[in-house]
């Protein structure tokens, strides 16, 4: 997240959107994995 020049004026490109969705899915998967092992 270093070289963000103008995030407000630039619409998310399909490639960028794919990265956002992938990161969200990975984060959710890790959270679910952690929580499922915490319960027992």
Phi, psi and omega in degrees: 000035185271314188256058175266107184279304181217083182291337183284321185272339182269118177288150181293124178283158179307323180293316179294318180298321179297321179295319180296314181295318180297315180297320179296316180296318180296316179298317180296319180297317180295317178300313181297318180299312179300312184294323182294327178279332178293326184289335178132000000 
